[in-house]
Amino acid sequence: MSIHIEVEVIESVNAKRKKIELAIVRALNRTALWLKLKTAKEISEEKKSLIRKRLRIFKAKTSRLEVLIRANLYDIRASTIGKIQKTRRGSKVGKHEFIGGFAAVMPKGNSGMFKREGRAALPIQEVKLPLEPEGSRIIKDLVDYESERVFEKYFKHELNYMLKI
């Protein structure tokens, strides 16, 4: 009789443990999605969709209880932000104005905003907007200060759902 009861207790503990692990996985994945959206919003409103595409999430599984977020924070071409507008002093994209910048289509067919390096017609360089110092600082701040609180919120919610409390 006591052996039968012990087996039932062990099975119920294992079942609860699996539910708790599943709740942890779901909470980790939701926290990662929250971090991705919050990071994109904090870096910039006009570059939000570009940033979301550059943040890649490797989701957690029950076998691996960790989430990896890879951020590609290399420079963004100015022409991808929006429409290039010609001004008196150069060109403008979104809220960024580039003195001496101009829109051009290259012989290979790629278009963009360019700027001359000197007074001569050539060489020209494509105008890019940096993300690195600002983006990595924002991600670090979110991970250090807010992600624990958000994970706890999602974990409580998932645990209540799993255990039907």
N, C-alpha and C positions, 0 to 999 in steps of 0.2 A: 504494500500500500504506500509506504513512504517513498519507494523508488519511483512509482508512478507519479506521485505529486512533484517530486524533484524534477523529473523529466519535463512535466508540464510547465513548471516555473522557469526552467532553463530555456525551453522553447519560446515562452512568452517574452523573456528577457531578450533573446536573440531577435525576435520579431520587432520589439520596441527599438532595439539597437539599429536595425536596418531602416526603420522609419525615421529615426533621428539622423542617420547618415544621409538619407534622401532629403530630409529637411535642410541639412547643412549644404548639400550640393545645390539645391534650388536657391537657397539664400545667397550663396556665393555667386551663382550665375546672375541673379537679379542685381546684386551689388555691383558686379562688373558692368552690366548694362547701364546702371545708374551712373557709374563713374565715366563711362564712355560719353553719355549724353551731357553730363554736367561739364566735363572737360571741353567738349566741343562748344558748348554755350559760353563758357568762361573765356576761352581763347579769343573768339570773335564771332559776332553775329553774322558778318558777311562771308566768313570762311567756314561756317558751321558744317555744311554738307561735305566740304573737302576734308575737314578734320575727322569727321565721323568715318569717312572711307579709309583714312589712314590709321585709325585705331583698330587693331585686330584683337579679338578676344579668343583665347583658347579655354573653353569651358571646363568646369570641374566635372568629375565623374565619381562614382562611388569608390572606384579603385584608386583615384588620385584626387584627394581633397584639397586642391589648390587651383586658383585661376591665374592665368597669365595674360597680361595685356601688353601688346607690343605697339609702340607708337612710332610711326615714321614721321619725324619732325624736320625733314629736309625742307628747303625753301620752296615756296609756292610761286608759280609763274603769275605775274600780275594780270595777264590777260584772262586767266581762268576765273578770276573773281567776278567779273561782270563786263559790261560793255565799255569799250574804250571811247572816251570823249576827248575831242581836241580842244585845247584851251589856247590862250594867247602865248603863254610861256612854255607850253609843253602838252602833256596829256594827263588825263585823270581817269582813274578806275575806282568806282565806289567812292570812298572818302579820301583816298590816297591820291595826291597830286605829284607828278614827276616832272620837274623842270627839265626841259630838253628832251623829254621822251616823245616817241612817235610810234604810230601803229604802222606795221608793214607786213607784207606777205613775202616770204622767202621763195627762192626758185623751186625748192622741193615741195612747196605748198603749205608749210606750216606758218600760221600767222601769230602775231603777238605784239607786245610792246617792247620797243628797243630803245637804247640810249647810246649815243656815240661816246667813245672813250676819249677822244681828243678833238681837235678842230678839223681833222681830216674826215672825209666821207666814211672811210673804213678805218679801223675795225669798229663794229658795233656789238653790244652785249644785250641779251634779253634781260629785262627788269624782273627781279624776283623779290618777294617779300619774305623776310626771315621769320621762322617760328621757334627756333631752338631755345633761346634763353627764357622767353615768356612761357612757352608751352611746357617745358620740363619743370619749371617752377610751379606752375598751376597744378600739374599732375601730382607732383610731390606733396604739395599742400593738401590736396584732396585726399590722397592716400594716407598721409600722416594724421590728419585731424578729423576728417569726416567719415571715412569709410567704415570705421569700427561702429560708429553710431548707426549708420545705415544698415550694416550687416546685422546688428542686434535686432533692429526693427523688423527686417525681413525674416530673420531666423525665428523670432517669436511668432510672427504671423504664420509661417510655414509649419512650425511645430504645433501650433494650435489646430491648424487644418489637418495635419497628419494624425494627431492623437485625438481629434474630435473633442477638444476641450471647449 
